[in-house]
Amino acid sequence: MKIKKILLIGIISIFCFSTTGCKGMTETKGFTIISEEKKIDGFPVTEVMDNETKIHYYVNTSSHEGFMCPVYKADGTIKKGF
């Protein structure tokens, strides 16, 4: 009976942690949000700026993979500053 209780508590704990995932981990420490969410190729992205380097990035945290890539200007250089 004691083993069943321990197993049940373990299974419930694993289930609770696995269903919450990474939600709530969308802090932007060290970054300034430049634009609200927009869509690029169907993916929702937010433009942020690194406070140290002043480089702009597109960030997606809505999918399981997520991504972060620099923003390029029309001439092919990386977008910096405001």
C-alpha positions in Angstrom: 0.0 0.0 0.0 2.8 2.4 0.9 4.5 1.7 -2.5 1.3 2.5 -4.3 1.0 5.9 -2.5 4.6 6.8 -3.4 4.1 5.8 -7.0 0.8 7.7 -7.2 2.4 10.9 -5.8 5.3 10.5 -8.2 3.1 10.1 -11.2 0.9 13.0 -10.3 4.0 15.2 -9.7 5.5 14.2 -13.1 2.2 14.9 -14.8 1.9 18.4 -13.1 5.4 19.4 -14.1 5.1 18.1 -17.7 1.8 19.9 -18.4 3.0 23.3 -17.3 6.0 23.2 -19.6 8.0 26.5 -20.0 5.1 28.9 -19.6 5.9 31.9 -17.6 9.6 31.9 -18.7 9.2 34.8 -21.1 11.1 37.4 -19.2 13.2 39.9 -21.2 16.0 40.6 -18.8 18.7 42.5 -20.6 16.5 43.3 -23.5 14.1 46.1 -24.4 10.9 45.2 -26.3 10.8 47.3 -29.5 7.6 46.2 -31.1 4.5 44.3 -30.3 4.0 40.8 -31.6 3.8 40.5 -35.4 3.8 37.5 -37.9 6.6 36.5 -40.1 5.9 33.4 -42.2 3.0 32.6 -39.9 5.2 32.6 -36.8 4.4 35.2 -34.1 7.6 37.2 -33.3 8.5 40.1 -31.1 11.3 42.5 -31.9 13.7 43.1 -29.0 16.9 45.0 -28.5 19.9 43.7 -26.5 20.7 46.4 -23.9 24.5 45.8 -24.1 25.1 45.5 -27.8 22.0 47.5 -29.1 21.4 44.8 -31.7 17.8 44.1 -32.6 16.5 40.5 -32.6 13.3 38.7 -33.7 12.2 36.4 -30.9 9.6 33.6 -30.9 8.8 31.8 -27.7 5.4 30.5 -28.6 6.5 27.2 -30.3 8.3 24.4 -28.6 11.6 25.2 -30.4 11.4 28.9 -30.2 14.0 31.0 -32.1 16.0 34.2 -31.9 17.6 35.8 -34.9 19.1 39.2 -35.6 17.2 41.8 -37.7 18.9 42.8 -40.9 18.4 46.1 -42.8 17.7 46.2 -46.5 21.5 46.7 -47.2 22.4 43.5 -45.4 23.8 45.1 -42.2 22.6 44.2 -38.8 20.1 46.7 -37.3 21.5 48.5 -34.2 20.1 51.1 -31.8 16.9 52.9 -32.0 
